[in-house]
Amino acid sequence: MIGRQGRVTGKIGPELVGEVMIPIRGGVEAFYAHPSVADEEIAVGSIVVVVEYFPPRTVYVAKALV
């Protein structure tokens, strides 16, 4: 999971649990998402990269350099 890219479908920010869709296992799955930098906000539609993964469905993400 670490290093995979996904798209934000629910706003990610401080005190918020966002959502990202990540391609995995031949499909696309939803994961709960938190920002890897505590005060960062990431808008819906942004591309992110997974920095940490906590099974089964939680990831910490950072904005991808696209």
N, C-alpha and C positions, 0 to 999 in steps of 0.2 A: 504493500500500500504506500509506503513512504516513497515520495518522488512522483507519484501519479498525479495527473492533472484532472481537474473537474470544473464544472460550472456552478456558480452560486444560484440557488433557486429560492432561498430564504435569507434575508439580510443577516449578515454576521457582524457582531460588534460587542462592545463591553456590556455585560449583564444580559446578553441575548444568546440564545441557542439558534444558530442559523441552520441552513440545510444546503448540501451540495450533492450534485449528481456526478458519480465517478464511474467511468467505464471499467468493468472488471468481470471476469468469468464469462466473457462472450456477450455481455449485456451491459446495461447501465443501472446502477443501484444508488439509492438515496442514503446519505449519512448525516448524522447530527454534526454540526461544525462550530468550532470556536476559533477565534483569531489567535495566531501564535504570538503576536505582539499584543499585550493586554489592552491598550487603548485604541487599537486600529478598528476602523469600520470598513467593511467590504460590501459593495452594493450588489444587488441582484443582477445577474448577467455577466459578472466578472469571472475571469479564468483564475483559478487558484491551484497551488501545488500543496500536496499533503506533506506536512513536516513531522507529525506524530500521529500514531494510530493506536486506539484503545478498543480492542474487540468488545462487542461485535459490531457496533455501529457509530463510534465516535472518532472524529478526526480533528486535529488542529491544523490550520492551513495558513498560508501566506499568499499574497498576490503574486501571480506568475509574471515573469518578465517576457511579455509577448511583443 
